[in-house]
Amino acid sequence: MGSEFLIGGVSYTLENVTIDLNNRLHGPITVVSNTPFPHVVHVPANVSEEIAREAGTRLVSKVGTSLTFDTTDDYRLPTKGSRTEASVQLAGGPFGADVDFYKLEFKHAQYIRGFYKGHLLELGGRTGVAESFADTVDVPLFDRYFLGGLDSLRGYKYRDVGPHDEFGEPIGGDTYWFATAEYSVPIVERVRFAAFYDIGMVYREPYHYNFSEYADNWVLASAWSCHRPPAA
């Protein structure tokens, strides 16, 4: 596209997604007791309406496009430069299938050489918004944003940061932001010692940001055997 650092991509995905609930899960039900003196028993739900309505099969027809500006010296283990990516996804609409929504996402990572040879400061951030349209009431659970785990907000359980239902189950959201700062030094080949700080949050509604509500975590030192770009 005119520059060795500018990379564009287009993708098309056709997914047939099925969500099945465990047969022990149910919404609120009313039954008549099987006793010598029958009476009505109200059994409360043990799964939220938010999750129960996701059950079933959906066909998702999705087109995505992205543009990346990359000035790093190495894709897998960069020591300088930056990587910026903007992406758009559109599901449904003119591409048909069962659900209609779009997603916008922006990511940036900066790599700065540290105080001594092999030392590296990594700064990263990303944000995204998803929104349903047409006849689709909400973005499907499997296409919402989640944070928590090794690839985001380390120190939290996988996908555990953000909205939860009344039973404590994560349900994801339509808006998120995440930022990280990490300073690392080499120990042996492909193993580094690091101090990092992660911060971010997921919000249920699209285009909703509340920076006074966030989750964060910091660790003075950790080691790992393969490099993970913090915001890519």
Secondary structure, DSSP 8 states (H G I E B T S, - for coil): ---TTEEEEEEEEEEEEEE---TT----EEEE--SSS--EEEE--SS-HHHHTT-EEEEEEEEEEEEEEE--S-SSS-SSEEEEEEEEEEESGGG-SS--EEEEEEEEEEEEE-SSTT-EEEEEEEEEEEEE-TT--S--GGGSB-B-STTSSTTS-TT-BS-B-TTS-B--BSEEEEEEEEEEEEEETTEEEEEEEEEEEEESSTT---TTS-EEEEEEEEEESS---S--
